């Protein structure tokens, strides 16, 4: 689990992450999202909206982590939604965060 947050921070520094609902929505609608991570403690409305959006754009989506931990890993305030725009980071993060479920 810790490795997932560390890798998320690395992806952020590499410029392969967009976070926050508005930025995430923009990336998904441009079909550049490889993986959408929605925090487990995000509101039901946020979960529903991003699940629908990711499904319609054929982006992978996982529900993992908590808002505070996701934000901290990125060096930012709490984040409900994080979007990965790189295939390699997306695949590894999907493996790491998928293990927790």
N, CA, C and O of each residue as an XYZ file, in Angstrom:
404
protein
N       0.825     -1.199      0.000
C       0.000      0.000      0.000
C       0.863      1.255      0.000
O       0.616      2.188     -0.764
N       1.874      1.271      0.861
C       2.779      2.419      0.934
C       3.476      2.644     -0.403
O       3.704      3.780     -0.816
N       3.814      1.531     -1.078
C       4.473      1.636     -2.380
C       3.588      2.374     -3.382
O       4.078      3.127     -4.223
N       2.288      2.149     -3.282
C       1.350      2.819     -4.182
C       1.392      4.330     -4.019
O       1.403      5.070     -5.003
N       1.414      4.785     -2.760
C       1.467      6.224     -2.512
C       2.817      6.808     -2.928
O       2.883      7.928     -3.435
N       3.891      6.048     -2.712
C       5.217      6.504     -3.139
C       5.269      6.647     -4.660
O       5.794      7.628     -5.186
N       4.714      5.653     -5.355
C       4.705      5.699     -6.818
C       3.818      6.829     -7.334
O       4.113      7.445     -8.358
N       2.747      7.090     -6.626
C       1.865      8.201     -6.986
C       2.626      9.523     -6.910
O       2.489     10.379     -7.784
N       3.424      9.681     -5.860
C       4.251     10.879     -5.727
C       5.268     10.996     -6.853
O       5.513     12.090     -7.363
N       5.861      9.872     -7.240
C       6.822      9.859     -8.342
C       6.142     10.245     -9.659
O       6.688     11.018    -10.446
N       4.959      9.703     -9.885
C       4.195     10.033    -11.096
C       3.856     11.527    -11.125
O       3.878     12.155    -12.183
N       3.540     12.087     -9.950
C       3.247     13.523     -9.850
C       4.465     14.337    -10.265
O       4.358     15.285    -11.042
N       5.625     13.954     -9.736
C       6.856     14.687    -10.066
C       7.224     14.535    -11.540
O       7.864     15.412    -12.119
N       6.816     13.416    -12.143
C       7.079     13.176    -13.558
C       6.064     13.887    -14.459
O       6.192     13.861    -15.683
N       5.060     14.519    -13.851
C       4.058     15.247    -14.625
C       3.013     14.368    -15.276
O       2.411     14.757    -16.277
N       2.789     13.186    -14.721
C       1.843     12.237    -15.306
C       0.556     12.106    -14.505
O      -0.188     11.138    -14.666
N       0.294     13.093    -13.631
C      -0.876     13.048    -12.757
C      -1.656     14.357    -12.848
O      -1.072     15.439    -12.898
N      -2.970     14.243    -12.869
C      -3.857     15.385    -12.700
C      -4.754     15.037    -11.525
O      -5.239     13.911    -11.414
N      -4.972     16.005    -10.651
C      -5.797     15.701     -9.485
C      -6.789     16.820     -9.232
O      -6.634     17.941     -9.716
N      -7.802     16.487     -8.467
C      -8.891     17.422     -8.233
C      -9.971     17.163     -9.262
O      -9.685     16.731    -10.378
N     -11.199     17.426     -8.891
C     -12.318     17.045     -9.744
C     -12.337     17.762    -11.092
O     -12.572     17.123    -12.117
N     -12.095     19.075    -11.115
C     -12.164     19.827    -12.375
C     -11.063     19.395    -13.340
O     -11.333     19.148    -14.515
N      -9.830     19.302    -12.856
C      -8.702     18.897    -13.705
C      -8.882     17.460    -14.187
O      -8.606     17.150    -15.347
N      -9.339     16.595    -13.305
C      -9.548     15.192    -13.664
C     -10.612     15.059    -14.746
O     -10.451     14.296    -15.699
N     -11.686     15.799    -14.594
C     -12.769     15.748    -15.579
C     -12.271     16.183    -16.961
O     -12.620     15.571    -17.970
N     -11.464     17.228    -17.003
C     -10.915     17.721    -18.273
C     -10.079     16.654    -18.958
O     -10.231     16.419    -20.157
N      -9.198     16.008    -18.208
C      -8.324     14.972    -18.768
C      -9.131     13.779    -19.269
O      -8.853     13.244    -20.342
N     -10.122     13.366    -18.497
C     -10.953     12.230    -18.904
C     -11.702     12.550    -20.190
O     -11.772     11.716    -21.093
N     -12.259     13.746    -20.277
C     -13.031     14.125    -21.472
C     -12.153     14.260    -22.709
O     -12.652     14.157    -23.830
N     -10.854     14.490    -22.528
C      -9.915     14.548    -23.655
C      -9.375     13.161    -24.000
O      -8.496     13.028    -24.852
N      -9.904     12.124    -23.334
C      -9.489     10.735    -23.537
C      -8.008     10.497    -23.269
O      -7.387      9.655    -23.919
N      -7.444     11.227    -22.323
C      -6.029     11.059    -21.992
C      -5.829     10.293    -20.688
O      -4.693     10.043    -20.284
N      -6.915      9.924    -20.032
C      -6.826      9.214    -18.753
C      -6.546      7.736    -18.992
O      -7.251      7.074    -19.755
N      -5.511      7.226    -18.332
C      -5.195      5.796    -18.391
C      -5.750      5.079    -17.164
O      -6.115      3.906    -17.230
N      -5.810      5.800    -16.044
C      -6.349      5.242    -14.808
C      -6.951      6.369    -13.984
O      -6.340      7.424    -13.815
N      -8.144      6.138    -13.478
C      -8.825      7.094    -12.601
C      -8.893      6.458    -11.216
O      -9.410      5.352    -11.057
N      -8.366      7.165    -10.215
C      -8.425      6.689     -8.829
C      -9.379      7.606     -8.075
O      -9.157      8.815     -7.993
N     -10.435      7.028     -7.530
C     -11.400      7.777     -6.729
C     -11.228      7.334     -5.276
O     -11.227      6.139     -4.982
N     -11.085      8.283     -4.387
C     -10.897      7.974     -2.973
C     -12.110      7.244     -2.415
O     -13.248      7.544     -2.777
N     -11.858      6.285     -1.533
C     -12.952      5.530     -0.923
C     -13.874      6.422     -0.109
O     -15.066      6.142      0.022
N     -13.311      7.510      0.442
C     -14.132      8.400      1.264
C     -14.652      9.618      0.486
O     -15.079     10.606      1.084
N     -14.613      9.538     -0.849
C     -15.208     10.600     -1.675
C     -16.725     10.502     -1.557
O     -17.259      9.456     -1.189
N     -17.410     11.591     -1.868
C     -18.872     11.576     -1.782
C     -19.456     10.601     -2.807
O     -18.840     10.315     -3.833
N     -20.637     10.106     -2.512
C     -21.303      9.170     -3.426
C     -21.534      9.824     -4.791
O     -21.442      9.160     -5.823
N     -21.830     11.110     -4.793
C     -22.049     11.829     -6.037
C     -20.769     11.852     -6.883
O     -20.813     11.630     -8.093
N     -19.639     12.119     -6.239
C     -18.351     12.140     -6.943
C     -18.045     10.756     -7.502
O     -17.641     10.630     -8.658
N     -18.232      9.731     -6.698
C     -17.979      8.365     -7.156
C     -18.837      8.031     -8.372
O     -18.345      7.487     -9.360
N     -20.113      8.359     -8.288
C     -21.046      8.063     -9.385
C     -20.652      8.813    -10.656
O     -20.610      8.232    -11.740
N     -20.364     10.113    -10.515
C     -20.012     10.924    -11.686
C     -18.757     10.411    -12.390
O     -18.733     10.285    -13.614
N     -17.716     10.114    -11.611
C     -16.462      9.689    -12.221
C     -16.512      8.252    -12.719
O     -15.819      7.902    -13.674
N     -17.327      7.417    -12.079
C     -17.505      6.061    -12.585
C     -18.174      6.113    -13.954
O     -17.744      5.432    -14.884
N     -19.206      6.906    -14.075
C     -19.914      7.059    -15.347
C     -18.996      7.638    -16.417
O     -18.954      7.151    -17.547
N     -18.263      8.687    -16.046
C     -17.367      9.354    -16.989
C     -16.263      8.407    -17.468
O     -15.984      8.328    -18.665
N     -15.643      7.696    -16.535
C     -14.554      6.778    -16.894
C     -15.080      5.640    -17.773
O     -14.438      5.253    -18.750
N     -16.241      5.116    -17.420
C     -16.823      4.026    -18.198
C     -17.123      4.475    -19.633
O     -16.835      3.754    -20.588
N     -17.698      5.660    -19.772
C     -18.064      6.137    -21.109
C     -16.840      6.428    -21.974
O     -16.920      6.364    -23.201
N     -15.708      6.749    -21.343
C     -14.468      7.039    -22.089
C     -13.509      5.849    -22.099
O     -12.379      5.955    -22.576
N     -13.969      4.726    -21.571
C     -13.189      3.489    -21.528
C     -11.858      3.642    -20.778
O     -10.838      3.078    -21.173
N     -11.894      4.406    -19.706
C     -10.722      4.543    -18.832
C     -10.903      3.595    -17.647
O     -12.017      3.412    -17.156
N      -9.813      2.997    -17.193
C      -9.899      2.130    -16.010
C     -10.149      2.989    -14.779
O      -9.655      4.113    -14.679
N     -10.912      2.453    -13.854
C     -11.223      3.179    -12.631
C     -11.100      2.231    -11.448
O     -11.572      1.095    -11.490
N     -10.455      2.721    -10.387
C     -10.424      1.969     -9.143
C     -10.795      2.905     -8.006
O     -10.572      4.114     -8.068
N     -11.360      2.322     -6.981
C     -11.703      3.064     -5.777
C     -10.680      2.643     -4.726
O     -10.683      1.500     -4.269
N      -9.802      3.578     -4.347
C      -8.710      3.214     -3.441
C      -8.255      4.414     -2.627
O      -8.389      5.563     -3.049
N      -7.720      4.124     -1.464
C      -7.128      5.167     -0.638
C      -8.154      6.087     -0.008
O      -9.363      5.885     -0.117
N      -7.633      7.093      0.647
C      -8.458      8.117      1.271
C      -8.023      9.472      0.738
O      -6.884      9.641      0.302
N      -8.933     10.434      0.774
C      -8.641     11.768      0.231
C      -7.367     12.355      0.819
O      -6.525     12.869      0.082
N      -7.217     12.287      2.124
C      -6.054     12.876      2.780
C      -4.762     12.205      2.332
O      -3.777     12.886      2.047
N      -4.757     10.881      2.266
C      -3.551     10.149      1.864
C      -3.197     10.389      0.400
O      -2.022     10.523      0.058
N      -4.207     10.443     -0.462
C      -3.941     10.722     -1.878
C      -3.346     12.114     -2.044
O      -2.372     12.297     -2.775
N      -3.930     13.089     -1.366
C      -3.416     14.454     -1.439
C      -2.010     14.567     -0.891
O      -1.161     15.230     -1.487
N      -1.755     13.928      0.235
C      -0.429     13.963      0.854
C       0.620     13.340     -0.062
O       1.728     13.864     -0.177
N       0.286     12.238     -0.707
C       1.218     11.578     -1.626
C       1.598     12.494     -2.783
O       2.696     12.392     -3.330
N       0.678     13.393     -3.154
C       0.924     14.320     -4.265
C       1.518     15.640     -3.790
O       1.854     16.503     -4.601
N       1.647     15.794     -2.473
C       2.157     17.048     -1.929
C       1.129     18.163     -2.020
O       1.479     19.333     -2.174
N      -0.135     17.793     -1.924
C      -1.232     18.748     -2.056
C      -2.261     18.551     -0.953
O      -2.101     17.710     -0.068
N      -3.311     19.341     -1.029
C      -4.426     19.184     -0.082
C      -5.179     17.890     -0.426
O      -4.915     17.288     -1.468
N      -6.102     17.458      0.424
C      -6.846     16.214      0.145
C      -7.480     16.215     -1.248
O      -8.024     17.225     -1.696
N      -7.400     15.074     -1.917
C      -7.919     14.932     -3.282
C      -8.883     13.766     -3.363
O      -8.575     12.662     -2.912
N     -10.062     14.014     -3.943
C     -11.056     12.950     -4.124
C     -10.763     12.124     -5.359
O     -11.058     10.929     -5.399
N     -10.180     12.761     -6.374
C      -9.961     12.097     -7.655
C      -8.542     12.381     -8.142
O      -8.063     13.514     -8.096
N      -7.881     11.317     -8.611
C      -6.544     11.427     -9.192
C      -6.582     10.691    -10.525
O      -7.099      9.576    -10.607
N      -6.035     11.314    -11.575
C      -6.009     10.696    -12.894
C      -4.558     10.522    -13.323
O      -3.755     11.452    -13.240
N      -4.237      9.324    -13.781
C      -2.899      9.014    -14.278
C      -2.956      9.035    -15.800
O      -3.855      8.445    -16.399
N      -1.990      9.720    -16.431
C      -2.011      9.875    -17.891
C      -0.933      9.061    -18.595
O      -0.752      9.199    -19.805
N      -0.216      8.215    -17.861
C       0.858      7.403    -18.438
C       0.530      5.922    -18.248
O       0.146      5.502    -17.156
N       0.681      5.129    -19.318
C       0.340      3.700    -19.259
C       1.135      2.935    -18.215
O       0.568      2.142    -17.463
N       2.451      3.166    -18.160
C       3.294      2.409    -17.232
C       2.945      2.703    -15.777
O       2.794      1.782    -14.974
N       2.816      3.977    -15.438
C       2.411      4.334    -14.078
C       1.018      3.777    -13.780
O       0.770      3.264    -12.689
N       0.112      3.878    -14.753
C      -1.264      3.406    -14.560
C      -1.292      1.911    -14.278
O      -1.991      1.465    -13.368
N      -0.543      1.140    -15.045
C      -0.531     -0.311    -14.854
C       0.003     -0.689    -13.477
O      -0.583     -1.529    -12.794
N       1.107     -0.075    -13.067
C       1.712     -0.417    -11.774
C       0.820      0.043    -10.604
O       0.651     -0.682     -9.624
N       0.261      1.237    -10.719
C      -0.623      1.732     -9.658
C      -1.879      0.869     -9.558
O      -2.374      0.615     -8.460
N      -2.384      0.428    -10.681
C      -3.560     -0.454    -10.690
C      -3.236     -1.739     -9.930
O      -4.057     -2.230     -9.154
N      -2.039     -2.281    -10.154
C      -1.616     -3.481     -9.426
C      -1.506     -3.204     -7.927
O      -2.056     -3.946     -7.114
N      -0.803     -2.145     -7.567
C      -0.545     -1.846     -6.160
C      -1.820     -1.517     -5.381
O      -2.035     -2.043     -4.289
N      -2.666     -0.647     -5.943
C      -3.881     -0.276     -5.239
C      -4.947     -1.370     -5.343
O      -5.807     -1.480     -4.469
N      -4.895     -2.174     -6.399
C      -5.834     -3.279     -6.555
C      -5.641     -4.360     -5.501
O      -6.585     -5.066     -5.146
N      -4.396     -4.489     -4.996
C      -4.088     -5.493     -3.982
C      -4.809     -5.240     -2.671
O      -5.090     -6.176     -1.923
N      -5.117     -3.958     -2.384
C      -5.731     -3.622     -1.097
C      -7.190     -4.031     -1.023
O      -7.746     -4.136      0.070
N      -7.823     -4.264     -2.170
C      -9.255     -4.578     -2.176
C      -9.520     -6.036     -1.858
O     -10.674     -6.461     -1.824
